[in-house]
Amino acid sequence: MDDYADAAHTAIELLAEHVAEARSGVGPVNVRPEPDELAADLELSRWIEQGGMDAAALEEWLPRYLDATVRLHHPGSMAHQVAVPSTGAAVADLIHGATNNPMAIYEMGAAGATIERAVVRWMLDKVGFGLDAAGVLTHGGSLANLTALLAARGRVAPDAWRTGTPSDLALLAPPSAHYSVRRAAAILGLGEGAVLELEVDELERIRPERLGDALARCRAASRRPLALVAPACATSTGLFDDLRAIGAFCNEHDIWFHVDAAHGASALLSEGHRHLLDGIEQGDSVIWDAHKLLRTSGLCAAVLVRRGEELPGAFRQSGDYLFNDNESVGFDLLDRALETTKTTMGLKLFLSLAWAGERGLGDYVASRFDAARRFHSLLEREPDVSCPYVPESNILCFRLGDADQLTLRDRALAEGRLHFGSTTVDGERYLRLVVTAPDTGDETLRELLTTLRGLPQAAAA
């Protein structure tokens, strides 16, 4: 690593220029070159086979790489639920890239493990869990959901780790639940058929008054609930379920209540929006992705369990080279994490907090939620635009006229200036915006409408 300083300085200077240009709206927000052409442009075969890159070569190569990336800092980036990293989070990735401490074992990364414990405790406090609660950071919300449901299985079926998952378990979840919930059911050995769908309203929110019917259907199928999953908020619409009513039902019937707050939990930092999560403290488990709205680069997701002693129930395992009964300094996380080689995820969240402060991140979340609400107000004034709901988070949906919305999206994306998504609500296709970049504002929405109206309108199917 003799040239580490030179290479690092080169990378930092080019990245700083890249971020500044993206924030100012320079260049396309998204490009989609043909993979083979991109591989040739980046000379991938040459570098893989011959090596020899140094700081000078990096200075010539890195701009070509950056030209083929999605510019998340760009005002026109409104497609996905991915954080626009703060300076602190970006620096944390640089630090970890050099130190590489796999800190699930304390002796392999004392600083990283201690920081993770501190930020997890902070998240537990924000959710409203007491001192007996526990948590762990994982590489993504999908793994966080799986870990939480493994902990639920540990309570419902304590012998499952040794004898296998009982075939009579069911997972109660709405159709709006993230796809990783069904994936977790399959990984757990239940299969997707064990996911019993909860009744929802026309905006895909759980109907608490119909939960009794769902439990009756579960019992009629000779099954017992592993857990009930409630999104907070739903991935497609950004709308929140009534966590207090759902939590009360789960408590009454002794059902593990899992809150998938991967996206929405960050609203807890905003005084004007934390009411959206009223009742989250009743959850037996909660997941919260820092890499969505806490300006933290991927991946950094938290699994939070109200009764901390139940988290190790997710993994009941032994291994003489790692697990032993000898007392030692510090603490290990192997009893609550699937990964042994865990990156220092907590450092990214910590430095993001250290740069902005809790209030600063809360103000950022509020600004993005408020921008989505403002966008909705502007869209409602347009005669050819329809919106299915008033946004509660930074996600909003709308339709432009009677055109085929997917065709409109594809044609707009081909121009490169705007990047946004689509989804279905109550069976109808809508364009979908995720207002995340700090520089996305009213002028971005006006540009979007002008662009869409200037495109050839394909007839709706």
C-alpha positions in Angstrom: 0.0 0.0 0.0 2.9 2.3 -0.7 0.8 4.5 -3.0 -2.3 4.5 -0.7 -2.1 8.2 0.1 -1.7 9.2 -3.5 -4.6 6.9 -4.7 -6.8 8.1 -1.8 -6.2 11.7 -2.6 -6.9 11.2 -6.3 -10.2 9.3 -5.5 -11.3 11.9 -3.0 -10.7 14.8 -5.4 -12.6 13.1 -8.2 -15.4 12.1 -6.0 -15.8 15.6 -4.5 -16.0 17.0 -8.1 -18.6 14.2 -9.0 -20.8 15.0 -6.0 -20.6 18.8 -6.6 -21.6 18.4 -10.2 -24.4 16.0 -9.4 -25.9 18.3 -6.7 -25.9 21.2 -9.2 -27.8 19.1 -11.7 -24.9 18.8 -14.2 -25.0 15.7 -16.4 -27.5 12.9 -16.5 -28.9 11.4 -13.3 -28.9 7.9 -14.7 -27.3 6.1 -17.6 -27.8 2.6 -18.9 -25.1 1.6 -21.3 -24.9 -1.9 -22.8 -23.0 -4.1 -20.3 -20.4 -5.3 -22.9 -19.8 -1.8 -24.1 -19.3 -0.6 -20.6 -17.0 -3.5 -19.8 -14.9 -2.5 -22.8 -14.8 1.1 -21.9 -13.7 0.3 -18.3 -11.1 -2.1 -19.7 -12.2 -4.7 -17.2 -10.5 -7.7 -18.8 -7.2 -5.9 -19.0 -7.1 -4.8 -15.4 -8.3 -8.2 -14.1 -5.7 -10.1 -16.1 -2.7 -7.7 -15.9 -3.2 -5.5 -12.9 -0.8 -2.6 -12.5 -3.2 0.2 -11.6 -1.7 3.0 -9.6 -2.8 6.5 -8.6 -2.1 7.9 -12.1 -4.1 5.2 -13.8 -6.9 5.6 -11.3 -7.1 9.3 -12.2 -7.8 8.3 -15.8 -10.1 5.4 -15.0 -12.3 6.6 -12.2 -14.1 9.3 -14.2 -15.2 6.7 -16.7 -16.6 4.6 -13.8 -18.4 7.6 -12.3 -19.9 8.5 -15.6 -21.7 5.1 -15.5 -23.1 5.5 -12.0 -26.5 6.7 -10.8 -26.0 10.2 -9.4 -28.0 9.9 -6.1 -27.1 13.5 -5.2 -28.7 14.8 -8.4 -32.0 16.7 -7.9 -33.6 14.5 -10.5 -32.8 11.3 -8.6 -36.3 10.2 -7.3 -36.5 6.5 -8.1 -35.4 4.4 -5.2 -35.3 4.3 -1.4 -31.5 4.7 -1.2 -29.7 7.2 1.0 -27.8 10.2 -0.4 -24.7 9.6 1.8 -23.5 12.4 4.1 -19.9 13.4 4.2 -19.5 11.4 7.5 -20.9 8.2 6.0 -18.6 8.5 2.9 -15.6 9.0 5.2 -16.6 6.0 7.2 -16.5 3.8 4.1 -13.0 5.1 3.4 -11.9 4.3 6.9 -13.3 0.8 6.8 -11.8 0.2 3.4 -8.4 0.7 5.0 -8.9 -0.9 8.4 -11.2 -3.8 7.5 -12.2 -4.9 11.0 -14.8 -7.7 10.9 -16.3 -6.8 14.3 -18.9 -9.4 15.1 -16.0 -10.7 17.3 -14.9 -8.0 19.7 -11.2 -8.9 19.5 -11.4 -8.2 15.7 -12.7 -4.7 16.0 -13.2 -3.2 19.5 -13.9 0.4 18.2 -16.4 -0.8 15.5 -18.2 -3.1 18.0 -18.4 -0.4 20.6 -19.8 2.2 18.2 -22.4 -0.3 16.9 -23.5 -0.9 20.5 -23.9 2.8 21.0 -25.9 3.6 17.8 -28.1 0.5 18.4 -28.8 1.7 21.9 -29.7 5.1 20.4 -32.1 3.5 17.9 -33.7 1.4 20.7 -34.3 4.5 22.7 -35.9 6.3 19.7 -38.2 3.4 19.1 -39.3 3.5 22.8 -37.8 0.2 23.9 -36.5 -0.1 27.5 -33.1 -1.0 28.9 -33.8 -4.7 28.5 -34.1 -4.4 24.7 -31.3 -5.4 22.3 -30.4 -5.1 18.7 -27.8 -5.7 16.0 -26.9 -4.1 12.7 -27.1 -6.2 9.5 -26.3 -5.8 5.9 -29.7 -4.7 4.7 -33.4 -4.8 5.5 -34.0 -8.2 3.9 -31.5 -9.8 6.3 -32.9 -7.7 9.2 -36.4 -9.0 8.5 -35.1 -12.6 8.4 -33.2 -12.2 11.7 -36.3 -10.7 13.4 -38.5 -13.5 12.2 -35.9 -16.1 13.3 -36.1 -14.5 16.7 -39.9 -14.9 16.6 -39.5 -18.5 15.6 -37.2 -19.0 18.6 -40.0 -17.9 20.9 -42.9 -19.8 19.2 -40.9 -22.9 18.4 -37.8 -23.1 20.7 -36.6 -26.4 19.3 -36.8 -25.3 15.7 -33.0 -24.7 15.4 -32.4 -28.4 16.2 -35.5 -30.1 14.9 -36.6 -27.8 12.1 -39.5 -25.3 11.6 -42.9 -26.8 12.5 -45.1 -27.1 9.5 -48.1 -25.6 11.3 -46.7 -22.1 11.6 -48.1 -19.2 9.5 -46.9 -15.7 8.9 -49.5 -13.0 8.9 -48.7 -10.1 6.5 -50.5 -7.7 4.2 -50.0 -7.8 0.4 -48.0 -4.5 0.8 -45.3 -6.2 2.9 -41.8 -6.0 1.4 -40.9 -9.0 -0.8 -38.3 -10.0 1.8 -41.0 -11.1 4.1 -42.1 -13.9 1.7 -38.5 -14.6 1.0 -37.9 -15.1 4.8 -40.9 -17.5 5.0 -39.3 -19.6 2.2 -35.9 -19.5 3.9 -37.4 -20.5 7.2 -38.7 -23.6 5.5 -42.4 -22.5 5.7 -42.8 -21.7 2.1 -44.7 -18.8 0.6 -47.9 -20.7 1.1 -47.6 -20.2 4.8 -47.9 -16.4 4.4 -51.5 -15.6 5.2 -52.5 -12.2 3.7 -54.2 -9.7 5.9 -57.1 -7.7 4.6 -56.3 -4.2 3.5 -58.1 -1.1 2.4 -58.0 0.4 -1.1 -54.6 2.1 -0.2 -53.1 -1.3 1.0 -53.2 -0.4 4.7 -54.0 -3.2 7.2 -57.6 -3.1 8.4 -57.2 -3.7 12.2 -60.9 -4.4 12.6 -60.5 -7.5 10.3 -57.5 -9.0 12.1 -59.8 -11.3 14.1 -61.0 -12.8 10.8 -57.4 -13.3 9.7 -56.6 -15.2 13.0 -59.8 -17.3 12.5 -58.7 -18.2 9.0 -55.3 -19.1 10.3 -56.7 -21.4 13.0 -59.2 -22.9 10.5 -56.2 -23.9 8.4 -54.8 -25.7 11.5 -52.0 -23.2 11.8 -50.6 -20.9 14.5 -49.1 -17.5 14.0 -45.3 -17.2 13.9 -45.6 -13.4 13.7 -47.7 -10.6 12.3 -45.9 -8.1 10.1 -46.9 -4.5 9.7 -45.1 -2.1 7.3 -44.2 1.3 8.5 -44.3 2.6 5.9 -45.4 0.5 2.9 -42.7 0.4 0.2 -45.0 1.2 -2.7 -47.0 4.1 -1.3 -45.1 5.3 1.8 -48.3 5.1 3.9 -48.2 4.0 7.5 -50.4 1.4 9.1 -52.2 1.9 12.5 -49.5 0.4 14.6 -51.2 1.1 17.9 -54.4 -0.9 17.0 -52.4 -3.7 15.4 -50.1 -3.9 18.4 -53.0 -4.1 20.8 -54.5 -7.0 18.8 -51.2 -8.8 18.8 -50.8 -8.3 22.6 -54.3 -9.5 23.2 -53.7 -12.7 21.3 -50.0 -13.3 22.2 -48.8 -12.9 18.6 -45.3 -11.7 17.9 -45.7 -8.2 16.4 -43.0 -7.4 13.9 -42.8 -3.8 12.5 -41.0 -3.4 9.2 -40.0 0.2 9.7 -37.0 0.0 7.4 -38.0 3.2 5.6 -40.3 5.0 8.0 -38.6 4.7 11.4 -36.4 7.7 10.5 -39.6 9.8 11.0 -39.0 9.3 14.8 -36.4 12.0 14.5 -38.8 14.6 13.3 -41.1 16.2 15.9 -43.7 16.9 13.3 -43.8 13.4 11.9 -43.1 10.9 14.7 -46.8 10.6 15.3 -46.9 8.4 12.2 -45.2 5.7 14.2 -47.5 5.9 17.2 -47.5 2.4 18.7 -44.2 1.2 17.4 -43.0 0.7 20.9 -45.5 -2.2 21.2 -43.6 -4.1 18.6 -41.8 -7.3 19.7 -39.3 -6.5 16.9 -38.6 -3.6 14.6 -36.2 -3.1 11.7 -34.9 0.3 10.7 -32.6 1.0 7.7 -30.2 3.8 8.3 -29.3 3.5 4.6 -32.6 4.9 3.5 -33.2 8.2 5.3 -30.4 8.7 7.7 -27.8 9.8 5.0 -25.9 6.5 5.6 -24.4 4.6 2.7 -25.4 1.0 2.2 -25.7 -1.2 3.9 -26.7 -0.4 7.5 -30.0 -1.9 8.9 -30.9 -2.5 12.5 -32.8 -5.4 14.1 -34.3 -4.1 17.4 -36.0 -6.5 19.8 -38.1 -5.3 22.8 -37.1 -8.2 25.1 -33.4 -8.5 24.5 -33.1 -12.0 25.8 -35.1 -13.2 22.8 -32.7 -11.9 20.1 -30.2 -14.7 20.6 -33.0 -17.1 20.0 -32.5 -16.3 16.3 -29.3 -18.3 16.2 -28.6 -21.3 18.5 -25.2 -22.6 17.4 -21.8 -23.8 18.5 -18.4 -23.7 17.0 -15.3 -24.4 19.1 -13.1 -22.0 17.1 -15.4 -19.1 17.8 -17.8 -20.0 20.6 -16.5 -20.7 24.1 -17.3 -20.1 27.7 -14.1 -18.3 28.7 -14.5 -14.8 30.0 -12.8 -12.1 27.9 -12.8 -8.4 27.5 -15.7 -6.9 25.5 -18.6 -8.7 23.8 -19.3 -10.7 20.7 -22.3 -10.4 18.4 -22.3 -14.0 17.0 -25.3 -15.0 19.0 -27.5 -12.4 17.2 -26.1 -12.0 13.7 -26.0 -14.3 10.7 -22.7 -12.8 9.6 -19.3 -13.4 11.3 -17.5 -11.0 9.0 -19.6 -7.9 9.8 -18.4 -4.6 8.4 -18.2 -1.6 10.7 -21.7 -0.5 9.7 -22.2 1.4 12.9 -19.3 3.7 12.0 -21.2 5.0 9.0 -24.3 5.8 11.0 -22.2 7.3 13.8 -20.3 9.7 11.6 -23.5 10.6 9.8 -24.9 11.6 13.1 -21.6 13.2 14.2 -21.7 15.4 11.1 -25.3 16.5 11.3 -26.4 15.7 14.8 -29.7 14.0 15.7 -31.6 17.2 15.1 -29.9 17.8 11.8 -30.9 14.4 10.5 -34.4 14.9 11.8 -34.7 18.2 10.0 -33.5 16.5 6.8 -36.2 13.8 7.1 -38.8 16.5 7.8 -37.7 18.5 4.7 -38.1 15.4 2.5 -41.5 14.5 3.9 -42.7 18.1 3.6 -41.4 18.3 0.0 -43.4 15.3 -1.0 -46.5 16.9 0.6 -45.8 20.1 -1.2 -45.3 18.2 -4.5 -48.7 16.7 -4.0 -50.3 20.1 -3.5 -48.7 21.3 -6.7 -49.8 18.2 -8.6 -53.4 18.5 -7.5 -53.6 21.8 -9.2 -52.8 20.2 -12.6 -55.9 19.4 -14.6 -54.4 16.2 -16.1 -52.8 14.8 -13.0 -54.5 12.4 -10.4 -53.0 11.4 -7.1 -54.4 8.4 -5.1 -53.6 9.7 -1.7 -52.0 12.5 0.3 -48.4 11.4 1.0 -47.3 10.7 4.6 -43.6 10.2 3.9 -41.2 11.1 1.1 -43.0 8.8 -1.3 -45.8 9.9 -3.6 -47.6 8.5 -6.6 -49.5 10.2 -9.5 -50.8 9.6 -12.9 -50.5 11.9 -15.9 -53.5 11.8 -18.1 -54.6 8.5 -19.6 -51.3 7.5 -21.2 -49.5 4.3 -20.5 -47.5 5.3 -17.4 -44.7 2.8 -17.9 -44.1 4.0 -21.4 -44.0 7.6 -20.2 -41.5 6.5 -17.5 -39.3 4.7 -20.0 -39.2 7.6 -22.4 -38.4 10.1 -19.7 -35.6 7.9 -18.3 -34.1 7.6 -21.8 -33.5 11.4 -21.8 -31.3 10.9 -18.7 -32.3 14.0 -16.7 -34.8 12.4 -14.4 -34.9 9.1 -12.6 -38.2 8.0 -11.0 -40.2 4.8 -10.6 -43.7 3.4 -10.8 -46.0 1.1 -8.9 -49.6 -0.1 -8.7 -52.1 1.1 -6.2 -55.5 -0.7 -6.0 -54.7 -2.3 -9.3 -53.9 0.9 -11.2 -50.4 1.9 -12.5 -48.9 5.1 -11.1 -45.7 7.0 -11.5 -43.8 7.0 -8.2 -41.4 9.6 -6.7 -39.1 9.1 -3.7 -38.0 12.6 -2.6 -34.6 11.9 -1.1 -31.9 14.1 -2.5 -31.4 17.3 -0.5 -31.5 19.4 -3.7 -34.7 18.0 -5.1 -37.2 20.9 -5.0 -40.2 22.5 -6.7 -38.2 23.2 -9.8 -37.4 19.5 -10.2 -41.1 18.7 -10.1 -41.8 21.4 -12.7 -39.1 19.9 -14.9 -40.6 16.5 -14.5 -44.1 17.7 -15.6 -42.7 19.6 -18.5 -40.7 16.6 -19.6 -43.6 14.2 -19.3 -45.9 16.4 -21.2 -43.4 16.8 -24.0 -43.1 13.1 -24.6 -45.2 11.2 -27.2 -48.2 9.9 -25.3 -48.7 6.1 -25.7 -52.3 5.0 -25.3 -53.0 3.1 -22.0 -53.3 -0.6 -22.3 
